[in-house]
Amino acid sequence: MRKRSLVLGTLALVATAPPLFGQADAWQRKWYWGAQAGVYSYSNPLTGGRKFAYTAGGHWMITGKRSALYFAFDQIIFLDSARSAVIDPTATATGGVRLVDFSRGRRIQATIFAVPTDTKIQVMLGGGFAIHQITNGTPEVGTTATLQEITSANDAVAQVDTKAFVVFAGGVQYRVGRWAVFANYNFVPSARDFLLTSEQHVLTAGVRYALTSSHEDVTTER
């Protein structure tokens, strides 16, 4: 009788105890911190040929029950000095068109993902916006250019070196406890008034870790 009571008590304790392993493995309501690297694809504004750049950065992701809010910062490193063109009235020798060289950029992204499953392998679909900036756009001016020409060329570049874009995103991640490895794809439509007028494709992969919980239980003592 005593042995039976002990067994029943153990079973009752197991049945009512919280699933500690499941809680440790759960992804909901967490603050993830991570790093990523990838490939940035675009079309050359002058020749139209497809070109590539490297990206590297970090991100912060806050998860809900079936959704996630993703913030990321990436540096863009072009494989060689890329070239575009801007309208500059002082570039009389080239019909008002000024060539621009650049090799560095950055992108800041905010995306909302829908995450329909709570399995180890999760598919994420969503959208948001990103700010793309060419950080070292340099207009081509001759050695005999006047101060007015140099100022006009720099102003023309400054007007088109930064732009906000709509982003369509998809991704997949594989979770192991608090860790997750992932891959994301971003599509950025073409746009005017930017040094890169073509559509852009960004494929990144990386790792993230659930550092803290984003949900705090509130208790009231009586």
N, CA, C and O of each residue as an XYZ file, in Angstrom:
888
protein
N       0.841     -1.195      0.000
C       0.000      0.000      0.000
C       0.880      1.251      0.000
O       0.623      2.224     -0.709
N       1.909      1.185      0.810
C       2.813      2.327      0.888
C       3.552      2.531     -0.425
O       3.755      3.661     -0.869
N       3.956      1.408     -1.050
C       4.655      1.482     -2.330
C       3.745      2.033     -3.406
O       4.174      2.838     -4.234
N       2.457      1.595     -3.402
C       1.508      2.088     -4.389
C       1.292      3.587     -4.224
O       1.213      4.312     -5.216
N       1.196      4.057     -2.991
C       1.008      5.483     -2.743
C       2.199      6.289     -3.243
O       2.036      7.387     -3.774
N       3.404      5.737     -3.070
C       4.602      6.422     -3.523
C       4.623      6.543     -5.046
O       4.983      7.585     -5.593
N       4.228      5.452     -5.726
C       4.188      5.480     -7.186
C       3.160      6.484     -7.675
O       3.437      7.276     -8.577
N       1.948      6.452     -7.068
C       0.908      7.392     -7.473
C       1.322      8.839     -7.214
O       1.030      9.723     -8.019
N       1.987      9.077     -6.112
C       2.455     10.425     -5.813
C       3.507     10.900     -6.804
O       3.521     12.069     -7.188
N       4.389      9.994     -7.219
C       5.412     10.344     -8.208
C       4.780     10.684     -9.546
O       5.164     11.659    -10.191
N       3.791      9.862     -9.972
C       3.107     10.120    -11.231
C       2.375     11.451    -11.201
O       2.378     12.191    -12.185
N       1.743     11.758    -10.063
C       1.031     13.024     -9.943
C       1.989     14.201    -10.018
O       1.669     15.231    -10.612
N       3.167     14.049     -9.415
C       4.157     15.114     -9.443
C       4.660     15.351    -10.864
O       4.826     16.495    -11.288
N       4.902     14.263    -11.599
C       5.356     14.389    -12.982
C       4.285     15.037    -13.853
O       4.595     15.863    -14.712
N       3.031     14.666    -13.633
C       1.935     15.190    -14.450
C       1.712     16.673    -14.232
O       1.327     17.383    -15.161
N       1.947     17.154    -13.016
C       1.683     18.557    -12.711
C       2.908     19.435    -12.817
O       2.786     20.660    -12.781
N       4.085     18.849    -12.946
C       5.306     19.648    -13.025
C       5.394     20.347    -14.378
O       4.929     19.799    -15.378
N       5.976     21.537    -14.433
C       6.124     22.233    -15.721
C       7.127     21.518    -16.592
O       8.091     20.946    -16.084
N       6.915     21.540    -17.921
C       7.830     20.862    -18.828
C       9.127     21.646    -18.982
O       9.253     22.474    -19.884
N      10.089     21.386    -18.102
C      11.307     22.165    -18.058
C      12.092     22.063    -19.357
O      12.629     23.060    -19.840
N      12.159     20.876    -19.919
C      12.903     20.719    -21.164
C      12.239     21.495    -22.290
O      12.909     22.136    -23.099
N      10.928     21.430    -22.331
C      10.206     22.172    -23.358
C      10.371     23.668    -23.192
O      10.503     24.389    -24.181
N      10.366     24.147    -21.958
C      10.556     25.569    -21.728
C      11.947     26.009    -22.142
O      12.119     27.085    -22.714
N      12.943     25.177    -21.854
C      14.308     25.536    -22.218
C      14.488     25.565    -23.727
O      15.317     26.313    -24.245
N      13.707     24.746    -24.436
C      13.853     24.639    -25.877
C      12.910     25.578    -26.631
O      13.061     25.757    -27.840
N      11.950     26.175    -25.942
C      10.951     27.005    -26.613
C      11.594     28.271    -27.168
O      12.567     28.777    -26.610
N      11.042     28.781    -28.275
C      11.586     29.975    -28.909
C      10.725     31.194    -28.675
O      11.160     32.314    -28.943
N       9.511     31.004    -28.179
C       8.601     32.133    -28.027
C       9.071     33.098    -26.946
O       9.689     32.720    -25.950
N       8.745     34.371    -27.196
C       8.988     35.449    -26.228
C      10.446     35.465    -25.748
O      10.738     35.437    -24.552
N      11.325     35.511    -26.716
C      12.756     35.575    -26.423
C      13.387     36.763    -27.147
O      12.878     37.226    -28.168
N      14.484     37.240    -26.609
C      15.327     38.232    -27.271
C      16.541     37.509    -27.811
O      17.417     37.079    -27.060
N      16.578     37.382    -29.123
C      17.710     36.736    -29.776
C      18.723     37.796    -30.227
O      18.358     38.856    -30.736
N      19.997     37.476    -30.026
C      21.083     38.290    -30.554
C      21.902     37.402    -31.486
O      22.149     36.236    -31.176
N      22.323     37.947    -32.624
C      23.059     37.106    -33.551
C      23.907     37.884    -34.534
O      23.947     39.115    -34.521
N      24.581     37.136    -35.383
C      25.441     37.703    -36.425
C      25.165     36.978    -37.729
O      24.751     35.819    -37.736
N      25.401     37.678    -38.833
C      25.129     37.103    -40.142
C      26.122     37.644    -41.169
O      26.726     38.700    -40.984
N      26.269     36.897    -42.244
C      27.078     37.315    -43.386
C      26.401     36.795    -44.636
O      25.654     35.818    -44.582
N      26.656     37.444    -45.766
C      25.958     36.999    -46.955
C      26.459     37.630    -48.231
O      27.545     38.207    -48.294
N      25.618     37.497    -49.255
C      25.923     37.985    -50.597
C      24.836     38.964    -51.018
O      23.648     38.715    -50.814
N      25.248     40.059    -51.597
C      24.366     41.143    -52.046
C      24.481     41.228    -53.564
O      25.571     41.434    -54.097
N      23.352     41.069    -54.261
C      23.363     41.034    -55.723
C      22.606     42.237    -56.272
O      21.535     42.590    -55.778
N      23.179     42.863    -57.304
C      22.558     44.027    -57.919
C      23.006     44.102    -59.380
O      23.924     43.392    -59.789
N      22.370     44.945    -60.146
C      22.761     45.163    -61.534
C      23.555     46.455    -61.645
O      23.208     47.460    -61.025
N      24.605     46.425    -62.425
C      25.407     47.613    -62.643
C      24.557     48.694    -63.303
O      23.973     48.450    -64.359
N      24.473     49.877    -62.710
C      23.599     50.918    -63.271
C      23.983     51.358    -64.676
O      23.124     51.832    -65.420
N      25.249     51.216    -65.065
C      25.704     51.697    -66.366
C      25.690     50.619    -67.441
O      25.308     50.884    -68.581
N      26.107     49.397    -67.083
C      26.191     48.334    -68.085
C      25.062     47.322    -67.974
O      24.808     46.585    -68.927
N      24.378     47.267    -66.832
C      23.272     46.336    -66.652
C      23.685     44.931    -66.256
O      22.817     44.101    -65.986
N      24.972     44.634    -66.210
C      25.421     43.301    -65.829
C      25.246     43.040    -64.342
O      25.373     43.949    -63.522
N      24.952     41.782    -63.999
C      24.761     41.406    -62.600
C      26.092     41.398    -61.868
O      27.067     40.818    -62.345
N      26.133     42.056    -60.685
C      27.343     42.133    -59.886
C      27.018     41.730    -58.449
O      25.852     41.626    -58.068
N      28.077     41.503    -57.653
C      27.892     40.986    -56.304
C      28.756     41.756    -55.304
O      29.781     42.342    -55.652
N      28.303     41.730    -54.054
C      29.049     42.323    -52.950
C      28.882     41.417    -51.738
O      27.992     40.567    -51.701
N      29.747     41.608    -50.750
C      29.644     40.873    -49.494
C      28.917     41.718    -48.457
O      28.989     42.946    -48.490
N      28.218     41.061    -47.539
C      27.606     41.758    -46.413
C      27.984     41.058    -45.108
O      28.188     39.844    -45.083
N      28.074     41.822    -44.041
C      28.361     41.268    -42.720
C      27.782     42.204    -41.675
O      27.873     43.425    -41.804
N      27.183     41.625    -40.634
C      26.585     42.476    -39.608
C      26.007     41.692    -38.454
O      26.319     40.518    -38.254
N      25.155     42.363    -37.698
C      24.521     41.746    -36.543
C      23.033     42.043    -36.534
O      22.555     42.903    -37.274
N      22.301     41.320    -35.685
C      20.853     41.533    -35.640
C      20.299     41.251    -34.242
O      20.956     40.668    -33.380
N      19.081     41.690    -34.073
C      18.335     41.521    -32.832
C      16.932     41.084    -33.227
O      16.284     41.744    -34.040
N      16.453     39.968    -32.655
C      15.127     39.461    -32.999
C      14.322     39.202    -31.730
O      14.777     38.514    -30.816
N      13.114     39.769    -31.695
C      12.193     39.573    -30.573
C      11.065     38.667    -31.060
O      10.390     38.983    -32.039
N      10.867     37.561    -30.389
C       9.846     36.609    -30.826
C       8.595     36.714    -29.965
O       8.658     36.955    -28.760
N       7.450     36.526    -30.629
C       6.176     36.418    -29.932
C       5.717     34.976    -29.943
O       6.538     34.059    -29.923
N       4.416     34.769    -29.975
C       3.901     33.408    -29.982
C       3.990     32.781    -31.355
O       4.373     31.617    -31.473
N       3.647     33.519    -32.394
C       3.735     33.027    -33.763
C       4.274     34.103    -34.708
O       3.942     34.127    -35.893
N       5.095     34.976    -34.175
C       5.643     36.055    -34.980
C       6.994     36.465    -34.413
O       7.377     36.054    -33.318
N       7.711     37.287    -35.183
C       9.019     37.768    -34.744
C       9.287     39.127    -35.361
O       8.925     39.383    -36.509
N       9.921     39.991    -34.591
C      10.329     41.314    -35.048
C      11.847     41.316    -35.168
O      12.557     41.057    -34.196
N      12.335     41.608    -36.366
C      13.746     41.444    -36.704
C      14.369     42.781    -37.064
O      13.879     43.476    -37.955
N      15.459     43.152    -36.370
C      16.234     44.342    -36.692
C      17.652     43.911    -37.054
O      18.236     43.067    -36.375
N      18.206     44.486    -38.118
C      19.545     44.090    -38.538
C      20.320     45.291    -39.062
O      19.751     46.244    -39.594
N      21.631     45.214    -38.894
C      22.548     46.211    -39.449
C      23.639     45.465    -40.205
O      24.258     44.551    -39.660
N      23.878     45.851    -41.461
C      24.885     45.178    -42.277
C      25.773     46.192    -42.982
O      25.312     47.234    -43.448
N      27.039     45.864    -43.046
C      27.967     46.593    -43.893
C      28.012     45.904    -45.260
O      27.978     44.676    -45.341
N      28.087     46.690    -46.320
C      28.171     46.159    -47.673
C      29.558     46.468    -48.222
O      29.998     47.618    -48.221
N      30.236     45.433    -48.686
C      31.576     45.585    -49.239
C      31.536     45.125    -50.694
O      31.436     43.929    -50.964
N      31.611     46.055    -51.617
C      31.576     45.723    -53.030
C      32.901     45.085    -53.446
O      33.971     45.510    -53.009
N      32.816     44.065    -54.290
C      34.012     43.314    -54.650
C      35.028     44.176    -55.389
O      36.233     43.970    -55.239
N      34.575     45.114    -56.165
C      35.459     46.085    -56.798
C      34.735     47.431    -56.779
O      33.564     47.519    -56.411
N      35.436     48.444    -57.169
C      34.833     49.769    -57.146
C      33.687     49.818    -58.149
O      33.907     49.706    -59.355
N      32.457     49.985    -57.648
C      31.286     50.055    -58.513
C      31.142     51.477    -59.053
O      31.754     52.418    -58.548
N      30.323     51.606    -60.084
C      30.189     52.912    -60.716
C      28.734     53.167    -61.074
O      28.025     52.277    -61.544
N      28.305     54.407    -60.841
C      26.976     54.838    -61.216
C      27.086     56.233    -61.815
O      28.185     56.702    -62.111
N      25.955     56.891    -61.991
C      25.960     58.235    -62.575
C      24.831     59.052    -61.972
O      23.794     58.509    -61.590
N      25.039     60.361    -61.888
C      24.037     61.282    -61.374
C      23.907     62.451    -62.342
O      24.791     62.702    -63.161
N      22.791     63.157    -62.231
C      22.574     64.360    -63.035
C      23.242     65.542    -62.348
O      22.945     65.856    -61.196
N      24.130     66.180    -63.057
C      24.855     67.338    -62.512
C      24.992     68.383    -63.612
O      25.719     68.151    -64.578
N      24.316     69.528    -63.497
C      24.353     70.549    -64.557
C      25.759     71.065    -64.855
O      26.015     71.539    -65.962
N      26.681     70.980    -63.883
C      28.024     71.509    -64.123
C      28.901     70.548    -64.923
O      30.004     70.914    -65.330
N      28.425     69.326    -65.153
C      29.202     68.361    -65.945
C      28.903     68.574    -67.419
O      28.322     67.712    -68.079
N      29.306     69.730    -67.926
C      28.977     70.108    -69.306
C      29.690     69.222    -70.329
O      29.169     68.998    -71.421
N      30.862     68.724    -69.987
C      31.624     67.912    -70.948
C      30.953     66.580    -71.236
O      31.181     65.986    -72.290
N      30.123     66.103    -70.305
C      29.444     64.807    -70.479
C      27.933     64.965    -70.574
O      27.193     64.028    -70.275
N      27.476     66.121    -70.979
C      26.046     66.339    -71.179
C      25.235     66.386    -69.906
O      24.069     65.991    -69.909
N      25.820     66.863    -68.810
C      25.107     66.972    -67.547
C      25.048     65.690    -66.741
O      24.272     65.595    -65.790
N      25.846     64.707    -67.101
C      25.890     63.431    -66.370
C      27.245     63.303    -65.691
O      28.284     63.451    -66.335
N      27.236     63.030    -64.398
C      28.474     62.900    -63.628
C      28.643     61.453    -63.181
O      27.735     60.895    -62.564
N      29.776     60.836    -63.476
C      30.070     59.477    -63.021
C      30.447     59.486    -61.549
O      31.062     60.430    -61.053
N      30.057     58.393    -60.844
C      30.296     58.279    -59.405
C      30.891     56.902    -59.120
O      30.370     55.892    -59.593
N      31.966     56.859    -58.357
C      32.592     55.608    -57.916
C      32.245     55.363    -56.455
O      32.121     56.305    -55.672
N      32.087     54.082    -56.089
C      31.848     53.733    -54.681
C      32.249     52.283    -54.440
O      32.277     51.476    -55.369
N      32.557     51.959    -53.189
C      32.968     50.593    -52.837
C      32.437     50.136    -51.485
O      32.673     48.993    -51.091
N      31.725     50.999    -50.766
C      31.210     50.652    -49.445
C      29.756     51.103    -49.305
O      29.321     52.060    -49.945
N      29.017     50.388    -48.453
C      27.640     50.767    -48.166
C      27.186     50.148    -46.864
O      27.913     49.385    -46.229
N      25.971     50.492    -46.479
C      25.381     49.892    -45.276
C      23.875     49.780    -45.466
O      23.277     50.508    -46.258
N      23.273     48.854    -44.723
C      21.815     48.722    -44.765
C      21.305     48.468    -43.351
O      21.885     47.690    -42.595
N      20.208     49.140    -43.012
C      19.518     48.960    -41.737
C      18.128     48.433    -42.053
O      17.403     49.029    -42.850
N      17.753     47.325    -41.438
C      16.517     46.644    -41.823
C      15.636     46.367    -40.608
O      16.127     46.042    -39.527
N      14.325     46.503    -40.808
C      13.326     46.121    -39.809
C      12.263     45.291    -40.514
O      11.654     45.746    -41.482
N      12.041     44.075    -40.030
C      11.123     43.141    -40.685
C      10.239     42.463    -39.656
O      10.694     42.134    -38.561
N       8.973     42.253    -40.005
C       8.058     41.457    -39.190
C       7.859     40.116    -39.884
O       7.451     40.063    -41.044
N       8.151     39.033    -39.165
C       8.010     37.686    -39.700
C       6.795     36.994    -39.091
O       6.509     37.161    -37.905
N       6.089     36.226    -39.897
C       5.101     35.268    -39.401
C       5.803     33.920    -39.267
O       6.485     33.471    -40.188
N       5.630     33.278    -38.108
C       6.283     31.990    -37.839
C       5.183     30.996    -37.472
O       4.811     30.910    -36.302
N       4.659     30.251    -38.428
C       3.468     29.429    -38.176
C       3.714     28.162    -37.356
O       2.761     27.610    -36.807
N       4.949     27.684    -37.254
C       5.200     26.411    -36.579
C       6.086     26.594    -35.358
O       6.813     27.580    -35.239
N       6.011     25.625    -34.453
C       6.846     25.629    -33.252
C       7.697     24.358    -33.241
O       7.792     23.674    -32.222
N       8.306     24.053    -34.369
C       9.160     22.886    -34.491
C      10.617     23.324    -34.521
O      10.909     24.519    -34.550
N      11.521     22.370    -34.516
C      12.940     22.718    -34.551
C      13.316     23.419    -35.848
O      14.159     24.316    -35.847
N      12.695     23.014    -36.961
C      12.912     23.681    -38.236
C      11.722     24.595    -38.489
O      10.587     24.128    -38.586
N      11.976     25.891    -38.598
C      10.900     26.866    -38.733
C      11.078     27.700    -39.998
O      12.178     28.153    -40.313
N       9.980     27.889    -40.709
C       9.952     28.755    -41.878
C       9.391     30.111    -41.468
O       8.407     30.180    -40.731
N      10.010     31.182    -41.938
C       9.578     32.532    -41.612
C       9.293     33.306    -42.894
O      10.093     33.277    -43.829
N       8.160     33.993    -42.939
C       7.793     34.819    -44.078
C       7.336     36.184    -43.579
O       6.620     36.283    -42.583
N       7.752     37.224    -44.270
C       7.337     38.542    -43.807
C       7.805     39.654    -44.716
O       8.178     39.427    -45.867
N       7.780     40.844    -44.186
C       8.185     42.020    -44.928
C       8.437     43.185    -44.002
O       8.140     43.124    -42.809
N       8.979     44.235    -44.552
C       9.281     45.414    -43.757
C       9.916     46.478    -44.617
O       9.505     46.694    -45.758
N      10.917     47.142    -44.074
C      11.599     48.179    -44.834
C      13.081     48.169    -44.479
O      13.487     47.646    -43.441
N      13.870     48.753    -45.359
C      15.309     48.852    -45.141
C      15.808     50.186    -45.670
O      15.301     50.701    -46.667
N      16.791     50.731    -45.002
C      17.462     51.943    -45.457
C      18.824     51.538    -46.008
O      19.660     50.999    -45.283
N      19.042     51.800    -47.296
C      20.315     51.509    -47.945
C      21.073     52.813    -48.145
O      20.503     53.827    -48.548
N      22.365     52.765    -47.857
C      23.186     53.960    -48.005
C      24.528     53.583    -48.619
O      25.191     52.653    -48.161
N      24.922     54.314    -49.661
C      26.274     54.222    -50.203
C      27.129     55.218    -49.425
O      26.893     56.425    -49.481
N      28.113     54.713    -48.706
C      28.811     55.564    -47.734
C      30.015     56.298    -48.303
O      30.484     57.256    -47.687
N      30.527     55.889    -49.445
C      31.725     56.567    -49.970
C      31.576     56.904    -51.449
O      32.537     56.791    -52.211
N      30.379     57.319    -51.860
C      30.192     57.739    -53.240
C      31.056     58.955    -53.564
O      30.963     59.988    -52.902
N      31.890     58.824    -54.580
C      32.840     59.880    -54.938
C      32.631     60.291    -56.389
O      32.863     59.483    -57.288
N      32.201     61.520    -56.644
C      32.000     61.952    -58.033
C      33.337     62.130    -58.744
O      34.333     62.528    -58.140
N      33.336     61.830    -60.026
C      34.542     62.001    -60.835
C      34.594     63.438    -61.360
O      33.781     63.847    -62.189
N      35.560     64.179    -60.859
C      35.770     65.563    -61.308
C      37.214     65.692    -61.780
O      38.114     65.035    -61.255
N      37.416     66.526    -62.753
C      38.764     66.716    -63.281
C      39.646     67.523    -62.348
O      39.170     68.169    -61.414
N      40.924     67.473    -62.618
C      41.883     68.208    -61.783
C      41.722     69.716    -61.913
O      42.185     70.473    -61.060
N      41.065     70.146    -62.979
C      40.869     71.588    -63.175
C      39.475     72.050    -62.762
O      39.079     73.176    -63.065
N      38.725     71.183    -62.068
C      37.362     71.535    -61.668
C      37.367     72.694    -60.693
O      38.238     72.790    -59.827
N      36.397     73.566    -60.837
C      36.266     74.708    -59.940
C      35.574     74.270    -58.649
O      35.018     73.175    -58.565
N      35.621     75.149    -57.646
C      34.957     74.861    -56.371
C      33.459     74.683    -56.575
O      32.837     73.845    -55.922
N      32.877     75.466    -57.479
C      31.450     75.344    -57.761
C      31.125     73.971    -58.348
O      30.124     73.359    -57.976
N      31.962     73.485    -59.262
C      31.745     72.180    -59.867
C      31.874     71.060    -58.830
O      31.075     70.123    -58.824
N      32.868     71.157    -57.961
C      33.061     70.135    -56.926
C      31.887     70.121    -55.960
O      31.402     69.057    -55.577
N      31.433     71.308    -55.568
C      30.297     71.401    -54.641
C      29.035     70.862    -55.284
O      28.278     70.136    -54.640
N      28.796     71.200    -56.532
C      27.609     70.725    -57.241
C      27.640     69.205    -57.393
O      26.612     68.546    -57.234
N      28.811     68.646    -57.700
C      28.940     67.194    -57.864
C      28.676     66.469    -56.546
O      27.971     65.461    -56.525
N      29.230     66.969    -55.464
C      29.010     66.337    -54.157
C      27.553     66.431    -53.725
O      27.010     65.492    -53.143
N      26.915     67.575    -54.015
C      25.498     67.719    -53.672
C      24.641     66.750    -54.485
O      23.675     66.192    -53.964
N      24.986     66.549    -55.750
C      24.222     65.630    -56.594
C      24.323     64.198    -56.070
O      23.343     63.454    -56.105
N      25.501     63.810    -55.587
C      25.676     62.468    -55.024
C      24.913     62.335    -53.707
O      24.280     61.310    -53.455
N      24.972     63.370    -52.872
C      24.303     63.320    -51.570
C      22.797     63.140    -51.691
O      22.164     62.599    -50.784
N      22.213     63.590    -52.802
C      20.770     63.476    -52.986
C      20.329     62.061    -53.335
O      19.147     61.744    -53.209
N      21.251     61.201    -53.772
C      20.860     59.858    -54.220
C      21.688     58.750    -53.570
O      21.667     57.619    -54.055
N      22.413     59.034    -52.496
C      23.231     57.979    -51.880
C      22.510     57.247    -50.746
O      23.060     56.297    -50.190
N      21.287     57.670    -50.390
C      20.530     57.025    -49.319
C      19.065     56.926    -49.733
O      18.495     57.870    -50.280
N      18.462     55.760    -49.461
C      17.046     55.593    -49.814
C      16.440     54.497    -48.956
O      17.105     53.524    -48.601
N      15.154     54.672    -48.628
C      14.386     53.656    -47.897
C      13.637     52.781    -48.899
O      13.057     53.286    -49.861
N      13.652     51.475    -48.670
C      13.032     50.513    -49.567
C      12.051     49.621    -48.811
O      12.213     49.369    -47.617
N      11.039     49.153    -49.521
C      10.211     48.052    -49.032
C      10.991     46.751    -49.227
O      11.668     46.578    -50.241
N      10.896     45.838    -48.259
C      11.619     44.568    -48.316
C      10.635     43.413    -48.168
O       9.776     43.431    -47.286
N      10.762     42.413    -49.027
C      10.020     41.167    -48.903
C      11.013     40.087    -48.480
O      12.041     39.896    -49.129
N      10.706     39.383    -47.391
C      11.699     38.497    -46.789
C      11.134     37.107    -46.526
O       9.938     36.924    -46.304
N      12.029     36.150    -46.559
C      11.707     34.776    -46.190
C      12.931     34.130    -45.584
O      14.058     34.527    -45.880
N      12.722     33.144    -44.743
C      13.861     32.505    -44.109
C      13.496     31.185    -43.469
O      12.328     30.803    -43.398
N      14.520     30.501    -43.007
C      14.352     29.240    -42.299
C      15.408     29.183    -41.199
O      16.537     29.635    -41.391
N      15.041     28.633    -40.060
C      16.002     28.461    -38.986
C      15.856     27.082    -38.354
O      14.776     26.492    -38.353
N      16.962     26.584    -37.819
C      16.991     25.300    -37.124
C      17.444     25.555    -35.697
O      18.528     26.095    -35.476
N      16.627     25.172    -34.732
C      16.875     25.479    -33.329
C      17.477     24.298    -32.589
O      17.083     23.151    -32.797
N      18.434     24.595    -31.725
C      19.005     23.618    -30.796
C      19.088     24.312    -29.442
O      20.036     25.047    -29.166
N      18.081     24.069    -28.600
C      18.027     24.772    -27.324
C      17.850     26.255    -27.555
O      16.945     26.667    -28.280
N      18.702     27.063    -26.948
C      18.650     28.515    -27.126
C      19.361     28.985    -28.393
O      19.240     30.150    -28.771
N      20.091     28.104    -29.042
C      20.813     28.451    -30.262
C      19.945     28.200    -31.490
O      19.038     27.368    -31.473
N      20.243     28.936    -32.549
C      19.567     28.709    -33.828
C      20.504     29.122    -34.955
O      21.165     30.158    -34.877
N      20.556     28.311    -35.992
C      21.240     28.689    -37.233
C      20.156     28.994    -38.255
O      19.093     28.373    -38.235
N      20.414     29.945    -39.149
C      19.355     30.409    -40.025
C      19.914     30.867    -41.363
O      21.114     31.095    -41.518
N      19.007     30.994    -42.321
C      19.302     31.601    -43.620
C      18.115     32.467    -44.008
O      16.966     32.051    -43.861
N      18.385     33.669    -44.502
C      17.341     34.619    -44.906
C      17.564     35.076    -46.339
O      18.698     35.199    -46.801
N      16.456     35.325    -47.034
C      16.507     35.921    -48.367
C      15.659     37.190    -48.364
O      14.524     37.185    -47.887
N      16.214     38.272    -48.896
C      15.506     39.546    -49.005
C      15.445     39.984    -50.461
O      16.433     39.915    -51.192
N      14.261     40.435    -50.864
C      14.089     41.009    -52.195
C      13.751     42.483    -52.036
O      12.826     42.843    -51.308
N      14.516     43.341    -52.729
C      14.311     44.780    -52.689
C      13.971     45.249    -54.098
O      14.787     45.087    -55.005
N      12.786     45.826    -54.310
C      12.403     46.257    -55.669
C      13.293     47.386    -56.178
O      13.968     48.066    -55.405
N      13.277     47.566    -57.487
C      14.029     48.658    -58.097
C      13.399     49.998    -57.712
O      12.216     50.073    -57.379
N      14.208     51.038    -57.765
C      13.720     52.358    -57.371
C      14.547     53.440    -58.043
O      15.704     53.224    -58.406
N      13.944     54.594    -58.200
C      14.661     55.734    -58.737
C      15.332     56.504    -57.612
O      15.168     56.189    -56.433
N      16.093     57.524    -58.004
C      16.726     58.427    -57.055
C      17.633     57.689    -56.074
O      17.657     58.003    -54.884
N      18.375     56.711    -56.579
C      19.362     56.003    -55.777
C      20.483     55.578    -56.708
O      20.253     55.335    -57.892
N      21.705     55.486    -56.172
C      22.843     55.124    -57.008
C      22.709     53.729    -57.602
O      23.249     53.453    -58.673
N      21.987     52.843    -56.905
C      21.694     51.510    -57.433
C      20.205     51.468    -57.762
O      19.377     51.307    -56.865
N      19.864     51.610    -59.026
C      18.460     51.703    -59.412
C      17.826     50.343    -59.666
O      16.606     50.260    -59.808
N      18.611     49.279    -59.728
C      18.070     47.961    -60.050
C      17.460     47.309    -58.817
O      17.663     47.777    -57.696
N      16.710     46.224    -59.024
C      16.269     45.399    -57.907
C      17.489     44.776    -57.244
O      18.521     44.563    -57.880
N      17.350     44.488    -55.954
C      18.476     43.956    -55.189
C      18.048     42.672    -54.485
O      16.916     42.548    -54.020
N      18.970     41.729    -54.417
C      18.733     40.455    -53.756
C      19.808     40.262    -52.694
O      20.995     40.455    -52.958
N      19.381     39.877    -51.482
C      20.324     39.690    -50.388
C      20.080     38.319    -49.759
O      18.978     38.027    -49.295
N      21.108     37.488    -49.749
C      21.038     36.165    -49.137
C      22.045     36.123    -47.998
O      23.243     36.301    -48.214
N      21.553     35.885    -46.774
C      22.422     35.864    -45.604
C      22.226     34.574    -44.814
O      21.185     33.924    -44.914
N      23.229     34.218    -44.037
C      23.161     33.073    -43.135
C      23.933     33.423    -41.872
O      24.880     34.208    -41.910
N      23.521     32.834    -40.754
C      24.203     33.162    -39.512
C      23.717     32.327    -38.351
O      23.107     31.272    -38.523
N      24.007     32.829    -37.158
C      23.661     32.134    -35.927
C      23.098     33.150    -34.949
O      23.514     34.309    -34.943
N      22.146     32.717    -34.118
C      21.581     33.590    -33.098
C      21.391     32.817    -31.799
O      21.292     31.590    -31.796
N      21.341     33.563    -30.691
C      21.220     32.955    -29.361
C      20.166     33.700    -28.570
O      20.154     34.930    -28.543
N      19.274     32.949    -27.919
C      18.222     33.548    -27.091
C      18.831     33.936    -25.744
O      18.930     33.113    -24.833
N      19.233     35.186    -25.634
C      19.951     35.631    -24.446
C      19.035     35.798    -23.241
O      19.359     35.344    -22.144
N      17.889     36.451    -23.443
C      16.957     36.690    -22.350
C      15.532     36.495    -22.845
O      15.284     36.367    -24.044
N      14.611     36.476    -21.906
C      13.202     36.386    -22.242
C      12.641     37.786    -22.441
O      13.035     38.723    -21.748
N      11.719     37.926    -23.391
C      11.062     39.210    -23.616
C       9.721     39.294    -22.887
O       8.996     40.281    -23.008
N       9.403     38.234    -22.123
C       8.119     38.184    -21.416
C       8.398     38.008    -19.935
O       9.154     37.125    -19.530
N       7.782     38.855    -19.140
C       7.972     38.793    -17.694
C       6.627     38.554    -17.019
O       5.672     39.307    -17.213
N       6.574     37.492    -16.223
C       5.347     37.204    -15.493
C       5.196     38.169    -14.340
O       6.143     38.410    -13.590
N       3.995     38.724    -14.198
C       3.708     39.677    -13.126
C       2.936     38.952    -12.033
O       1.876     38.378    -12.282
N       3.467     38.983    -10.845
C       2.795     38.345     -9.702
C       2.428     39.411     -8.679
O       3.133     40.408     -8.526
N       1.324     39.191     -7.984
C       0.836     40.118     -6.964
C       0.726     39.409     -5.636
O      -0.005     38.429     -5.493
N       1.452     39.908     -4.684
C       1.381     39.317     -3.346
C       0.215     39.894     -2.582
O      -0.064     41.091     -2.658
N      -0.459     39.044     -1.850
C      -1.598     39.485     -1.021
C      -1.358     39.133      0.438
O      -2.199     39.421      1.289
